[in-house]
Structures are given as structure tokens and as C-alpha cells.
Amino acid sequence: MTTETPATIQPYEIVSVKRTDPPSGMEGTGWHHYIISQGDNRISGYRQGTLKAVTTAVEEIVGQLNERQLGKRGRVNLVPAPKKRAQ
């Protein structure tokens, strides 16, 4: 188990978003190949849409990945109080 603190964890970053041919077995136009990195780790994927739409979607993915590695924020584990008995 590693003991990395949030300051030492490398963030996810977009390396590239480029227009490409459809992935194997897929049809249509407007395909893009994206690469996300975190240090030496790489995430590679395909998405269909305009360059702007795909870039926006990949930016959202990167944002969510970075939030996840910092831990879940804003979540509260609510425990209901016992109900009072009617007297």
C-alpha cells in the first residue's frame, strides 16, 4: 500500500484529441482518438462527435478522474435519528 498524499499524486491530463478513422467494427464519421495520462499511465479511447464536443467530454472525464483520486467530497452519510414514540 502506498502512502501518497494528495500533493504527491500526479493529476490526469489530456495528451491529445485527434480526428481518426472509426475504430474497428464501428461506422460513421466524426471519430476522434484521445489520450489521457497520469504520469506513466495512459488511457486511450475513441469518441464520436465534433472536435469541440469530444474535447469538452474528455475534459469532463479528466476532471472526474482528478476528483476521484482526491477522495469523495461533499458526501454526507446521514443516519436517521430514532423515531420518538407517541405517548
PyMOL Python script that loads the backbone (N, CA, C, O; Angstrom):
from pymol import cmd

cmd.read_pdbstr("""\
ATOM      1  N   MET A   1       0.841  -1.180   0.000  1.00  0.00           N
ATOM      2  CA  MET A   1       0.000   0.000   0.000  1.00  0.00           C
ATOM      3  C   MET A   1       0.887   1.245   0.000  1.00  0.00           C
ATOM      4  O   MET A   1       1.847   1.339   0.765  1.00  0.00           O
ATOM      5  N   THR A   2       0.551   2.192  -0.866  1.00  0.00           N
ATOM      6  CA  THR A   2       1.340   3.420  -0.910  1.00  0.00           C
ATOM      7  C   THR A   2       0.749   4.436   0.043  1.00  0.00           C
ATOM      8  O   THR A   2      -0.428   4.374   0.398  1.00  0.00           O
ATOM      9  N   THR A   3       1.581   5.364   0.445  1.00  0.00           N
ATOM     10  CA  THR A   3       1.121   6.409   1.356  1.00  0.00           C
ATOM     11  C   THR A   3       1.281   7.764   0.692  1.00  0.00           C
ATOM     12  O   THR A   3       1.835   8.695   1.277  1.00  0.00           O
ATOM     13  N   GLU A   4       0.795   7.864  -0.531  1.00  0.00           N
ATOM     14  CA  GLU A   4       0.907   9.135  -1.239  1.00  0.00           C
ATOM     15  C   GLU A   4      -0.093  10.123  -0.671  1.00  0.00           C
ATOM     16  O   GLU A   4      -1.237   9.774  -0.381  1.00  0.00           O
ATOM     17  N   THR A   5       0.344  11.339  -0.520  1.00  0.00           N
ATOM     18  CA  THR A   5      -0.566  12.394  -0.105  1.00  0.00           C
ATOM     19  C   THR A   5      -1.098  13.070  -1.354  1.00  0.00           C
ATOM     20  O   THR A   5      -0.497  12.939  -2.421  1.00  0.00           O
ATOM     21  N   PRO A   6      -2.217  13.796  -1.254  1.00  0.00           N
ATOM     22  CA  PRO A   6      -2.745  14.463  -2.437  1.00  0.00           C
ATOM     23  C   PRO A   6      -1.735  15.352  -3.148  1.00  0.00           C
ATOM     24  O   PRO A   6      -1.835  15.547  -4.360  1.00  0.00           O
ATOM     25  N   ALA A   7      -0.761  15.897  -2.419  1.00  0.00           N
ATOM     26  CA  ALA A   7       0.235  16.767  -3.038  1.00  0.00           C
ATOM     27  C   ALA A   7       1.196  15.984  -3.934  1.00  0.00           C
ATOM     28  O   ALA A   7       1.777  16.554  -4.857  1.00  0.00           O
ATOM     29  N   THR A   8       1.372  14.675  -3.672  1.00  0.00           N
ATOM     30  CA  THR A   8       2.308  13.891  -4.461  1.00  0.00           C
ATOM     31  C   THR A   8       1.629  13.108  -5.578  1.00  0.00           C
ATOM     32  O   THR A   8       2.311  12.539  -6.431  1.00  0.00           O
ATOM     33  N   ILE A   9       0.313  13.068  -5.589  1.00  0.00           N
ATOM     34  CA  ILE A   9      -0.415  12.349  -6.628  1.00  0.00           C
ATOM     35  C   ILE A   9      -0.395  13.190  -7.902  1.00  0.00           C
ATOM     36  O   ILE A   9      -0.708  14.380  -7.880  1.00  0.00           O
ATOM     37  N   GLN A  10      -0.024  12.556  -9.006  1.00  0.00           N
ATOM     38  CA  GLN A  10       0.021  13.277 -10.273  1.00  0.00           C
ATOM     39  C   GLN A  10      -1.387  13.390 -10.847  1.00  0.00           C
ATOM     40  O   GLN A  10      -2.139  12.416 -10.829  1.00  0.00           O
ATOM     41  N   PRO A  11      -1.746  14.549 -11.348  1.00  0.00           N
ATOM     42  CA  PRO A  11      -3.086  14.712 -11.911  1.00  0.00           C
ATOM     43  C   PRO A  11      -3.198  14.065 -13.293  1.00  0.00           C
ATOM     44  O   PRO A  11      -2.199  13.860 -13.983  1.00  0.00           O
ATOM     45  N   TYR A  12      -4.416  13.755 -13.671  1.00  0.00           N
ATOM     46  CA  TYR A  12      -4.693  13.287 -15.023  1.00  0.00           C
ATOM     47  C   TYR A  12      -4.668  14.501 -15.943  1.00  0.00           C
ATOM     48  O   TYR A  12      -5.112  15.584 -15.561  1.00  0.00           O
ATOM     49  N   GLU A  13      -4.153  14.321 -17.151  1.00  0.00           N
ATOM     50  CA  GLU A  13      -4.063  15.413 -18.119  1.00  0.00           C
ATOM     51  C   GLU A  13      -4.388  14.891 -19.511  1.00  0.00           C
ATOM     52  O   GLU A  13      -4.142  13.725 -19.817  1.00  0.00           O
ATOM     53  N   ILE A  14      -4.943  15.759 -20.351  1.00  0.00           N
ATOM     54  CA  ILE A  14      -5.198  15.404 -21.742  1.00  0.00           C
ATOM     55  C   ILE A  14      -3.888  15.521 -22.507  1.00  0.00           C
ATOM     56  O   ILE A  14      -3.235  16.564 -22.474  1.00  0.00           O
ATOM     57  N   VAL A  15      -3.504  14.448 -23.198  1.00  0.00           N
ATOM     58  CA  VAL A  15      -2.307  14.462 -24.022  1.00  0.00           C
ATOM     59  C   VAL A  15      -2.682  14.905 -25.434  1.00  0.00           C
ATOM     60  O   VAL A  15      -2.021  15.761 -26.022  1.00  0.00           O
ATOM     61  N   SER A  16      -3.757  14.308 -25.974  1.00  0.00           N
ATOM     62  CA  SER A  16      -4.167  14.677 -27.326  1.00  0.00           C
ATOM     63  C   SER A  16      -5.608  14.266 -27.594  1.00  0.00           C
ATOM     64  O   SER A  16      -6.142  13.345 -26.977  1.00  0.00           O
ATOM     65  N   VAL A  17      -6.216  14.976 -28.530  1.00  0.00           N
ATOM     66  CA  VAL A  17      -7.520  14.636 -29.099  1.00  0.00           C
ATOM     67  C   VAL A  17      -7.356  14.884 -30.591  1.00  0.00           C
ATOM     68  O   VAL A  17      -7.184  16.023 -31.024  1.00  0.00           O
ATOM     69  N   LYS A  18      -7.413  13.791 -31.391  1.00  0.00           N
ATOM     70  CA  LYS A  18      -7.169  13.914 -32.832  1.00  0.00           C
ATOM     71  C   LYS A  18      -8.234  13.169 -33.625  1.00  0.00           C
ATOM     72  O   LYS A  18      -8.718  12.112 -33.219  1.00  0.00           O
ATOM     73  N   ARG A  19      -8.577  13.745 -34.755  1.00  0.00           N
ATOM     74  CA  ARG A  19      -9.525  13.103 -35.663  1.00  0.00           C
ATOM     75  C   ARG A  19      -8.920  11.800 -36.174  1.00  0.00           C
ATOM     76  O   ARG A  19      -7.719  11.723 -36.433  1.00  0.00           O
ATOM     77  N   THR A  20      -9.769  10.767 -36.319  1.00  0.00           N
ATOM     78  CA  THR A  20      -9.280   9.468 -36.757  1.00  0.00           C
ATOM     79  C   THR A  20     -10.368   8.717 -37.515  1.00  0.00           C
ATOM     80  O   THR A  20     -11.524   9.137 -37.546  1.00  0.00           O
ATOM     81  N   ASP A  21      -9.986   7.614 -38.118  1.00  0.00           N
ATOM     82  CA  ASP A  21     -10.950   6.731 -38.754  1.00  0.00           C
ATOM     83  C   ASP A  21     -11.751   6.027 -37.662  1.00  0.00           C
ATOM     84  O   ASP A  21     -11.301   5.956 -36.518  1.00  0.00           O
ATOM     85  N   PRO A  22     -12.932   5.506 -37.999  1.00  0.00           N
ATOM     86  CA  PRO A  22     -13.722   4.791 -36.983  1.00  0.00           C
ATOM     87  C   PRO A  22     -12.943   3.608 -36.410  1.00  0.00           C
ATOM     88  O   PRO A  22     -12.180   2.963 -37.128  1.00  0.00           O
ATOM     89  N   PRO A  23     -13.129   3.323 -35.132  1.00  0.00           N
ATOM     90  CA  PRO A  23     -12.494   2.146 -34.551  1.00  0.00           C
ATOM     91  C   PRO A  23     -13.014   0.879 -35.238  1.00  0.00           C
ATOM     92  O   PRO A  23     -14.069   0.899 -35.872  1.00  0.00           O
ATOM     93  N   SER A  24     -12.287  -0.192 -35.110  1.00  0.00           N
ATOM     94  CA  SER A  24     -12.657  -1.458 -35.729  1.00  0.00           C
ATOM     95  C   SER A  24     -14.080  -1.858 -35.329  1.00  0.00           C
ATOM     96  O   SER A  24     -14.425  -1.893 -34.148  1.00  0.00           O
ATOM     97  N   GLY A  25     -14.892  -2.156 -36.340  1.00  0.00           N
ATOM     98  CA  GLY A  25     -16.258  -2.593 -36.084  1.00  0.00           C
ATOM     99  C   GLY A  25     -17.260  -1.466 -35.932  1.00  0.00           C
ATOM    100  O   GLY A  25     -18.449  -1.725 -35.748  1.00  0.00           O
ATOM    101  N   MET A  26     -16.813  -0.232 -36.004  1.00  0.00           N
ATOM    102  CA  MET A  26     -17.700   0.923 -35.854  1.00  0.00           C
ATOM    103  C   MET A  26     -17.854   1.624 -37.195  1.00  0.00           C
ATOM    104  O   MET A  26     -16.995   1.525 -38.071  1.00  0.00           O
ATOM    105  N   GLU A  27     -18.962   2.328 -37.333  1.00  0.00           N
ATOM    106  CA  GLU A  27     -19.215   3.064 -38.565  1.00  0.00           C
ATOM    107  C   GLU A  27     -19.462   4.527 -38.242  1.00  0.00           C
ATOM    108  O   GLU A  27     -19.520   4.926 -37.079  1.00  0.00           O
ATOM    109  N   GLY A  28     -19.604   5.311 -39.291  1.00  0.00           N
ATOM    110  CA  GLY A  28     -19.927   6.718 -39.112  1.00  0.00           C
ATOM    111  C   GLY A  28     -18.729   7.617 -39.304  1.00  0.00           C
ATOM    112  O   GLY A  28     -17.614   7.165 -39.567  1.00  0.00           O
ATOM    113  N   THR A  29     -18.987   8.888 -39.165  1.00  0.00           N
ATOM    114  CA  THR A  29     -17.944   9.895 -39.341  1.00  0.00           C
ATOM    115  C   THR A  29     -17.765  10.681 -38.047  1.00  0.00           C
ATOM    116  O   THR A  29     -18.536  10.541 -37.098  1.00  0.00           O
ATOM    117  N   GLY A  30     -16.741  11.498 -38.037  1.00  0.00           N
ATOM    118  CA  GLY A  30     -16.510  12.375 -36.895  1.00  0.00           C
ATOM    119  C   GLY A  30     -15.898  11.678 -35.697  1.00  0.00           C
ATOM    120  O   GLY A  30     -16.154  12.065 -34.557  1.00  0.00           O
ATOM    121  N   TRP A  31     -15.094  10.655 -35.940  1.00  0.00           N
ATOM    122  CA  TRP A  31     -14.455   9.946 -34.829  1.00  0.00           C
ATOM    123  C   TRP A  31     -13.159  10.645 -34.417  1.00  0.00           C
ATOM    124  O   TRP A  31     -12.427  11.182 -35.249  1.00  0.00           O
ATOM    125  N   HIS A  32     -12.896  10.622 -33.100  1.00  0.00           N
ATOM    126  CA  HIS A  32     -11.675  11.199 -32.543  1.00  0.00           C
ATOM    127  C   HIS A  32     -11.048  10.207 -31.580  1.00  0.00           C
ATOM    128  O   HIS A  32     -11.744   9.477 -30.876  1.00  0.00           O
ATOM    129  N   HIS A  33      -9.738  10.194 -31.563  1.00  0.00           N
ATOM    130  CA  HIS A  33      -8.970   9.359 -30.642  1.00  0.00           C
ATOM    131  C   HIS A  33      -8.367  10.282 -29.597  1.00  0.00           C
ATOM    132  O   HIS A  33      -7.739  11.287 -29.931  1.00  0.00           O
ATOM    133  N   TYR A  34      -8.562   9.934 -28.325  1.00  0.00           N
ATOM    134  CA  TYR A  34      -7.995  10.775 -27.265  1.00  0.00           C
ATOM    135  C   TYR A  34      -7.068   9.951 -26.388  1.00  0.00           C
ATOM    136  O   TYR A  34      -7.213   8.736 -26.254  1.00  0.00           O
ATOM    137  N   ILE A  35      -6.117  10.650 -25.799  1.00  0.00           N
ATOM    138  CA  ILE A  35      -5.188  10.034 -24.854  1.00  0.00           C
ATOM    139  C   ILE A  35      -5.143  10.913 -23.610  1.00  0.00           C
ATOM    140  O   ILE A  35      -4.956  12.127 -23.689  1.00  0.00           O
ATOM    141  N   ILE A  36      -5.319  10.267 -22.460  1.00  0.00           N
ATOM    142  CA  ILE A  36      -5.234  10.923 -21.159  1.00  0.00           C
ATOM    143  C   ILE A  36      -4.054  10.281 -20.437  1.00  0.00           C
ATOM    144  O   ILE A  36      -3.858   9.068 -20.524  1.00  0.00           O
ATOM    145  N   SER A  37      -3.273  11.080 -19.731  1.00  0.00           N
ATOM    146  CA  SER A  37      -2.139  10.494 -18.993  1.00  0.00           C
ATOM    147  C   SER A  37      -2.187  10.893 -17.529  1.00  0.00           C
ATOM    148  O   SER A  37      -2.767  11.906 -17.137  1.00  0.00           O
ATOM    149  N   GLN A  38      -1.550  10.045 -16.747  1.00  0.00           N
ATOM    150  CA  GLN A  38      -1.276  10.333 -15.337  1.00  0.00           C
ATOM    151  C   GLN A  38       0.091   9.730 -15.082  1.00  0.00           C
ATOM    152  O   GLN A  38       0.216   8.531 -14.833  1.00  0.00           O
ATOM    153  N   GLY A  39       1.096  10.553 -15.145  1.00  0.00           N
ATOM    154  CA  GLY A  39       2.456  10.032 -15.042  1.00  0.00           C
ATOM    155  C   GLY A  39       2.738   9.119 -16.222  1.00  0.00           C
ATOM    156  O   GLY A  39       2.592   9.526 -17.375  1.00  0.00           O
ATOM    157  N   ASP A  40       3.145   7.879 -15.939  1.00  0.00           N
ATOM    158  CA  ASP A  40       3.420   6.905 -16.994  1.00  0.00           C
ATOM    159  C   ASP A  40       2.164   6.176 -17.468  1.00  0.00           C
ATOM    160  O   ASP A  40       2.199   5.483 -18.485  1.00  0.00           O
ATOM    161  N   ASN A  41       1.077   6.324 -16.754  1.00  0.00           N
ATOM    162  CA  ASN A  41      -0.173   5.649 -17.112  1.00  0.00           C
ATOM    163  C   ASN A  41      -0.854   6.383 -18.254  1.00  0.00           C
ATOM    164  O   ASN A  41      -0.834   7.612 -18.316  1.00  0.00           O
ATOM    165  N   ARG A  42      -1.461   5.616 -19.162  1.00  0.00           N
ATOM    166  CA  ARG A  42      -2.166   6.202 -20.314  1.00  0.00           C
ATOM    167  C   ARG A  42      -3.553   5.598 -20.429  1.00  0.00           C
ATOM    168  O   ARG A  42      -3.738   4.397 -20.231  1.00  0.00           O
ATOM    169  N   ILE A  43      -4.509   6.426 -20.745  1.00  0.00           N
ATOM    170  CA  ILE A  43      -5.863   5.996 -21.057  1.00  0.00           C
ATOM    171  C   ILE A  43      -6.109   6.425 -22.487  1.00  0.00           C
ATOM    172  O   ILE A  43      -5.953   7.599 -22.822  1.00  0.00           O
ATOM    173  N   SER A  44      -6.492   5.484 -23.331  1.00  0.00           N
ATOM    174  CA  SER A  44      -6.716   5.758 -24.738  1.00  0.00           C
ATOM    175  C   SER A  44      -8.156   5.400 -25.063  1.00  0.00           C
ATOM    176  O   SER A  44      -8.647   4.349 -24.651  1.00  0.00           O
ATOM    177  N   GLY A  45      -8.836   6.271 -25.804  1.00  0.00           N
ATOM    178  CA  GLY A  45     -10.217   5.987 -26.143  1.00  0.00           C
ATOM    179  C   GLY A  45     -10.646   6.650 -27.433  1.00  0.00           C
ATOM    180  O   GLY A  45      -9.916   7.454 -28.013  1.00  0.00           O
ATOM    181  N   TYR A  46     -11.841   6.301 -27.870  1.00  0.00           N
ATOM    182  CA  TYR A  46     -12.429   6.867 -29.087  1.00  0.00           C
ATOM    183  C   TYR A  46     -13.783   7.445 -28.725  1.00  0.00           C
ATOM    184  O   TYR A  46     -14.480   6.944 -27.843  1.00  0.00           O
ATOM    185  N   ARG A  47     -14.140   8.514 -29.427  1.00  0.00           N
ATOM    186  CA  ARG A  47     -15.429   9.144 -29.214  1.00  0.00           C
ATOM    187  C   ARG A  47     -15.854   9.788 -30.513  1.00  0.00           C
ATOM    188  O   ARG A  47     -15.028  10.296 -31.272  1.00  0.00           O
ATOM    189  N   GLN A  48     -17.146   9.763 -30.760  1.00  0.00           N
ATOM    190  CA  GLN A  48     -17.674  10.332 -31.987  1.00  0.00           C
ATOM    191  C   GLN A  48     -18.293  11.692 -31.689  1.00  0.00           C
ATOM    192  O   GLN A  48     -18.966  11.869 -30.674  1.00  0.00           O
ATOM    193  N   GLY A  49     -18.059  12.650 -32.582  1.00  0.00           N
ATOM    194  CA  GLY A  49     -18.611  13.995 -32.429  1.00  0.00           C
ATOM    195  C   GLY A  49     -17.671  15.016 -33.031  1.00  0.00           C
ATOM    196  O   GLY A  49     -16.663  14.673 -33.649  1.00  0.00           O
ATOM    197  N   THR A  50     -18.017  16.270 -32.842  1.00  0.00           N
ATOM    198  CA  THR A  50     -17.136  17.332 -33.320  1.00  0.00           C
ATOM    199  C   THR A  50     -15.910  17.402 -32.409  1.00  0.00           C
ATOM    200  O   THR A  50     -15.942  16.910 -31.280  1.00  0.00           O
ATOM    201  N   LEU A  51     -14.845  18.004 -32.895  1.00  0.00           N
ATOM    202  CA  LEU A  51     -13.636  18.145 -32.087  1.00  0.00           C
ATOM    203  C   LEU A  51     -13.948  18.875 -30.780  1.00  0.00           C
ATOM    204  O   LEU A  51     -13.465  18.492 -29.714  1.00  0.00           O
ATOM    205  N   LYS A  52     -14.755  19.923 -30.875  1.00  0.00           N
ATOM    206  CA  LYS A  52     -15.103  20.706 -29.683  1.00  0.00           C
ATOM    207  C   LYS A  52     -15.888  19.860 -28.681  1.00  0.00           C
ATOM    208  O   LYS A  52     -15.600  19.887 -27.484  1.00  0.00           O
ATOM    209  N   ALA A  53     -16.882  19.106 -29.168  1.00  0.00           N
ATOM    210  CA  ALA A  53     -17.704  18.280 -28.273  1.00  0.00           C
ATOM    211  C   ALA A  53     -16.881  17.173 -27.626  1.00  0.00           C
ATOM    212  O   ALA A  53     -17.031  16.898 -26.436  1.00  0.00           O
ATOM    213  N   VAL A  54     -16.019  16.541 -28.404  1.00  0.00           N
ATOM    214  CA  VAL A  54     -15.181  15.461 -27.864  1.00  0.00           C
ATOM    215  C   VAL A  54     -14.196  16.023 -26.855  1.00  0.00           C
ATOM    216  O   VAL A  54     -13.998  15.433 -25.793  1.00  0.00           O
ATOM    217  N   THR A  55     -13.576  17.152 -27.167  1.00  0.00           N
ATOM    218  CA  THR A  55     -12.627  17.771 -26.238  1.00  0.00           C
ATOM    219  C   THR A  55     -13.316  18.132 -24.929  1.00  0.00           C
ATOM    220  O   THR A  55     -12.763  17.903 -23.853  1.00  0.00           O
ATOM    221  N   THR A  56     -14.520  18.694 -25.012  1.00  0.00           N
ATOM    222  CA  THR A  56     -15.272  19.040 -23.802  1.00  0.00           C
ATOM    223  C   THR A  56     -15.572  17.790 -22.981  1.00  0.00           C
ATOM    224  O   THR A  56     -15.431  17.803 -21.758  1.00  0.00           O
ATOM    225  N   ALA A  57     -15.987  16.705 -23.648  1.00  0.00           N
ATOM    226  CA  ALA A  57     -16.291  15.458 -22.947  1.00  0.00           C
ATOM    227  C   ALA A  57     -15.049  14.888 -22.271  1.00  0.00           C
ATOM    228  O   ALA A  57     -15.125  14.410 -21.139  1.00  0.00           O
ATOM    229  N   VAL A  58     -13.914  14.934 -22.949  1.00  0.00           N
ATOM    230  CA  VAL A  58     -12.670  14.413 -22.377  1.00  0.00           C
ATOM    231  C   VAL A  58     -12.221  15.291 -21.210  1.00  0.00           C
ATOM    232  O   VAL A  58     -11.690  14.775 -20.226  1.00  0.00           O
ATOM    233  N   GLU A  59     -12.419  16.589 -21.300  1.00  0.00           N
ATOM    234  CA  GLU A  59     -12.090  17.479 -20.177  1.00  0.00           C
ATOM    235  C   GLU A  59     -12.926  17.123 -18.948  1.00  0.00           C
ATOM    236  O   GLU A  59     -12.426  17.160 -17.824  1.00  0.00           O
ATOM    237  N   GLU A  60     -14.196  16.778 -19.160  1.00  0.00           N
ATOM    238  CA  GLU A  60     -15.056  16.371 -18.049  1.00  0.00           C
ATOM    239  C   GLU A  60     -14.564  15.058 -17.438  1.00  0.00           C
ATOM    240  O   GLU A  60     -14.555  14.900 -16.217  1.00  0.00           O
ATOM    241  N   ILE A  61     -14.157  14.123 -18.288  1.00  0.00           N
ATOM    242  CA  ILE A  61     -13.623  12.847 -17.798  1.00  0.00           C
ATOM    243  C   ILE A  61     -12.389  13.094 -16.938  1.00  0.00           C
ATOM    244  O   ILE A  61     -12.261  12.533 -15.849  1.00  0.00           O
ATOM    245  N   VAL A  62     -11.490  13.928 -17.426  1.00  0.00           N
ATOM    246  CA  VAL A  62     -10.262  14.246 -16.684  1.00  0.00           C
ATOM    247  C   VAL A  62     -10.604  14.895 -15.341  1.00  0.00           C
ATOM    248  O   VAL A  62     -10.014  14.559 -14.315  1.00  0.00           O
ATOM    249  N   GLY A  63     -11.547  15.812 -15.357  1.00  0.00           N
ATOM    250  CA  GLY A  63     -11.971  16.457 -14.107  1.00  0.00           C
ATOM    251  C   GLY A  63     -12.511  15.447 -13.102  1.00  0.00           C
ATOM    252  O   GLY A  63     -12.189  15.509 -11.916  1.00  0.00           O
ATOM    253  N   GLN A  64     -13.336  14.515 -13.582  1.00  0.00           N
ATOM    254  CA  GLN A  64     -13.894  13.491 -12.695  1.00  0.00           C
ATOM    255  C   GLN A  64     -12.823  12.550 -12.164  1.00  0.00           C
ATOM    256  O   GLN A  64     -12.854  12.169 -10.994  1.00  0.00           O
ATOM    257  N   LEU A  65     -11.883  12.176 -13.014  1.00  0.00           N
ATOM    258  CA  LEU A  65     -10.786  11.315 -12.558  1.00  0.00           C
ATOM    259  C   LEU A  65      -9.958  12.010 -11.477  1.00  0.00           C
ATOM    260  O   LEU A  65      -9.583  11.386 -10.484  1.00  0.00           O
ATOM    261  N   ASN A  66      -9.677  13.286 -11.665  1.00  0.00           N
ATOM    262  CA  ASN A  66      -8.897  14.023 -10.672  1.00  0.00           C
ATOM    263  C   ASN A  66      -9.666  14.174  -9.363  1.00  0.00           C
ATOM    264  O   ASN A  66      -9.067  14.110  -8.289  1.00  0.00           O
ATOM    265  N   GLU A  67     -10.973  14.371  -9.431  1.00  0.00           N
ATOM    266  CA  GLU A  67     -11.780  14.459  -8.208  1.00  0.00           C
ATOM    267  C   GLU A  67     -11.784  13.125  -7.469  1.00  0.00           C
ATOM    268  O   GLU A  67     -11.699  13.088  -6.242  1.00  0.00           O
ATOM    269  N   ARG A  68     -11.882  12.034  -8.219  1.00  0.00           N
ATOM    270  CA  ARG A  68     -11.918  10.702  -7.606  1.00  0.00           C
ATOM    271  C   ARG A  68     -10.654  10.391  -6.836  1.00  0.00           C
ATOM    272  O   ARG A  68     -10.718   9.804  -5.756  1.00  0.00           O
ATOM    273  N   GLN A  69      -9.505  10.773  -7.371  1.00  0.00           N
ATOM    274  CA  GLN A  69      -8.259  10.422  -6.691  1.00  0.00           C
ATOM    275  C   GLN A  69      -8.050  11.233  -5.423  1.00  0.00           C
ATOM    276  O   GLN A  69      -7.248  10.851  -4.571  1.00  0.00           O
ATOM    277  N   LEU A  70      -8.755  12.343  -5.287  1.00  0.00           N
ATOM    278  CA  LEU A  70      -8.654  13.136  -4.062  1.00  0.00           C
ATOM    279  C   LEU A  70      -9.638  12.665  -3.004  1.00  0.00           C
ATOM    280  O   LEU A  70      -9.610  13.154  -1.875  1.00  0.00           O
ATOM    281  N   GLY A  71     -10.490  11.743  -3.345  1.00  0.00           N
ATOM    282  CA  GLY A  71     -11.487  11.249  -2.403  1.00  0.00           C
ATOM    283  C   GLY A  71     -12.826  11.885  -2.696  1.00  0.00           C
ATOM    284  O   GLY A  71     -12.914  12.932  -3.338  1.00  0.00           O
ATOM    285  N   LYS A  72     -13.841  11.250  -2.225  1.00  0.00           N
ATOM    286  CA  LYS A  72     -15.190  11.743  -2.469  1.00  0.00           C
ATOM    287  C   LYS A  72     -15.455  12.927  -1.560  1.00  0.00           C
ATOM    288  O   LYS A  72     -15.332  12.834  -0.339  1.00  0.00           O
ATOM    289  N   ARG A  73     -15.814  14.024  -2.166  1.00  0.00           N
ATOM    290  CA  ARG A  73     -16.088  15.239  -1.410  1.00  0.00           C
ATOM    291  C   ARG A  73     -17.577  15.529  -1.417  1.00  0.00           C
ATOM    292  O   ARG A  73     -18.301  15.127  -2.329  1.00  0.00           O
ATOM    293  N   GLY A  74     -18.013  16.217  -0.409  1.00  0.00           N
ATOM    294  CA  GLY A  74     -19.390  16.688  -0.385  1.00  0.00           C
ATOM    295  C   GLY A  74     -20.422  15.603  -0.129  1.00  0.00           C
ATOM    296  O   GLY A  74     -21.622  15.839  -0.267  1.00  0.00           O
ATOM    297  N   ARG A  75     -19.972  14.439   0.235  1.00  0.00           N
ATOM    298  CA  ARG A  75     -20.919  13.371   0.533  1.00  0.00           C
ATOM    299  C   ARG A  75     -21.038  13.251   2.043  1.00  0.00           C
ATOM    300  O   ARG A  75     -20.050  13.266   2.777  1.00  0.00           O
ATOM    301  N   VAL A  76     -22.272  13.135   2.471  1.00  0.00           N
ATOM    302  CA  VAL A  76     -22.532  13.023   3.888  1.00  0.00           C
ATOM    303  C   VAL A  76     -23.269  11.715   4.120  1.00  0.00           C
ATOM    304  O   VAL A  76     -24.217  11.395   3.403  1.00  0.00           O
ATOM    305  N   ASN A  77     -22.843  10.974   5.100  1.00  0.00           N
ATOM    306  CA  ASN A  77     -23.517   9.739   5.444  1.00  0.00           C
ATOM    307  C   ASN A  77     -24.537  10.073   6.521  1.00  0.00           C
ATOM    308  O   ASN A  77     -24.203  10.142   7.704  1.00  0.00           O
ATOM    309  N   LEU A  78     -25.768  10.277   6.110  1.00  0.00           N
ATOM    310  CA  LEU A  78     -26.807  10.640   7.058  1.00  0.00           C
ATOM    311  C   LEU A  78     -27.359   9.394   7.721  1.00  0.00           C
ATOM    312  O   LEU A  78     -27.670   8.400   7.064  1.00  0.00           O
ATOM    313  N   VAL A  79     -27.472   9.469   9.032  1.00  0.00           N
ATOM    314  CA  VAL A  79     -28.068   8.381   9.794  1.00  0.00           C
ATOM    315  C   VAL A  79     -29.311   8.954  10.456  1.00  0.00           C
ATOM    316  O   VAL A  79     -29.209   9.863  11.280  1.00  0.00           O
ATOM    317  N   PRO A  80     -30.479   8.434  10.108  1.00  0.00           N
ATOM    318  CA  PRO A  80     -31.695   8.996  10.691  1.00  0.00           C
ATOM    319  C   PRO A  80     -31.752   8.764  12.189  1.00  0.00           C
ATOM    320  O   PRO A  80     -31.350   7.713  12.686  1.00  0.00           O
ATOM    321  N   ALA A  81     -32.255   9.758  12.896  1.00  0.00           N
ATOM    322  CA  ALA A  81     -32.415   9.650  14.335  1.00  0.00           C
ATOM    323  C   ALA A  81     -33.585   8.711  14.631  1.00  0.00           C
ATOM    324  O   ALA A  81     -34.543   8.651  13.860  1.00  0.00           O
ATOM    325  N   PRO A  82     -33.513   7.987  15.733  1.00  0.00           N
ATOM    326  CA  PRO A  82     -34.626   7.093  16.067  1.00  0.00           C
ATOM    327  C   PRO A  82     -35.913   7.886  16.231  1.00  0.00           C
ATOM    328  O   PRO A  82     -35.921   9.007  16.739  1.00  0.00           O
ATOM    329  N   LYS A  83     -36.992   7.271  15.789  1.00  0.00           N
ATOM    330  CA  LYS A  83     -38.290   7.938  15.890  1.00  0.00           C
ATOM    331  C   LYS A  83     -38.750   7.959  17.340  1.00  0.00           C
ATOM    332  O   LYS A  83     -38.562   7.001  18.090  1.00  0.00           O
ATOM    333  N   LYS A  84     -39.359   9.081  17.709  1.00  0.00           N
ATOM    334  CA  LYS A  84     -39.894   9.193  19.075  1.00  0.00           C
ATOM    335  C   LYS A  84     -41.219   8.452  19.111  1.00  0.00           C
ATOM    336  O   LYS A  84     -42.003   8.489  18.163  1.00  0.00           O
ATOM    337  N   ARG A  85     -41.446   7.778  20.230  1.00  0.00           N
ATOM    338  CA  ARG A  85     -42.693   7.056  20.400  1.00  0.00           C
ATOM    339  C   ARG A  85     -43.804   8.011  20.826  1.00  0.00           C
ATOM    340  O   ARG A  85     -43.594   8.915  21.635  1.00  0.00           O
ATOM    341  N   ALA A  86     -44.958   7.797  20.278  1.00  0.00           N
ATOM    342  CA  ALA A  86     -46.130   8.613  20.658  1.00  0.00           C
ATOM    343  C   ALA A  86     -46.565   8.175  22.051  1.00  0.00           C
ATOM    344  O   ALA A  86     -46.649   6.978  22.325  1.00  0.00           O
ATOM    345  N   GLN A  87     -46.844   9.140  22.939  1.00  0.00           N
ATOM    346  CA  GLN A  87     -47.246   8.800  24.298  1.00  0.00           C
ATOM    347  C   GLN A  87     -48.690   9.091  24.531  1.00  0.00           C
ATOM    348  O   GLN A  87     -49.196   8.863  25.629  1.00  0.00           O
TER     349      GLN A  87
END
""", "prot")
cmd.dss("prot")
cmd.show_as("cartoon", "prot")
cmd.util.cbc("prot")
cmd.orient("prot")
